[in-house]
Amino acid sequence: MTDKSLTVGAIMTTQVLSVAPDDTMNKVQAIFQEHHIHHIPVVDKGKVVGIVSYSDYLKLLHGFTIFNTQKSEEYNEAIMRSLLVREVMVKQVAKLRPEDKIELAADIFRENLFHAMPVVDNDGKLKGIVTTFDLLNYAFNDLLLLK
């Protein structure tokens, strides 16, 4: 069975890509296109101040022109170059600490409609990220061990 004493620090991803509030959405776009991730913490002076999800990014793109012309592509690219992360990010972010129990992370995910939480130290500095995918991997690996 699952170990209820296991901490978030044991399953979190520690190699986390992040952006700053004053970065443009062009940088976010490049990260989503180049890496297989769905959440990017927004960090200012080392502290987590927001998060941008792939869903947020797709909603933004959905508002752009639907026509696939050279002119519309140039227009869309100009918007991405001028729009700042701070204008798109979710500012109220649930955060965990490495010593928090996995059960707490699961409870928060079950009660809310998001799928990732930054993991921070006591000073609010980014240490990692935990996602619903991390929890699924943990639970699935635990089930395999029972077989």
C-alpha positions, 0 to 999 in steps of 0.5 A: 500500500502507499506510504502515507509518510512519503513527502512531496520532495520524494516525487517532485520534479527538481529540474524546473523551467521558469519564467519571470513576470517581465518575460514575454509570452514569446518565451513561454511559447518557445518553452512549451514548443521545445519541452514536453511540459504543461506548467511553468512557474513564474519566479521573481527574485527567486520567489514563486509569484505565479504560474502559466499553464499550457491551458492558459497559453492555448486560451490565449492562442484561441483568441487570436485570428483563425485565419492562417495567412502570412499577415495573421501569423505576423500579427499573432507573433507580434502579440506574443512578443509584446504580451508580458507573462505577468498579464497572463499568469495565474497570480494566486498559486497554491504551493507545497513544501518539500516536507509536505505529505503526498496525501496533502498534495492529492487532497489539494488536487482533488479539491481544485481544478489545477494539475500542478503546484510549485514546491517552495522552501520556507522563503518561497523560493522554487525547489521543484514542481509536483503534478497530478502526473507525478502522483499517478506515477507514484500510485501506479508504481506502488500498484506494480510493487503489489503484483 
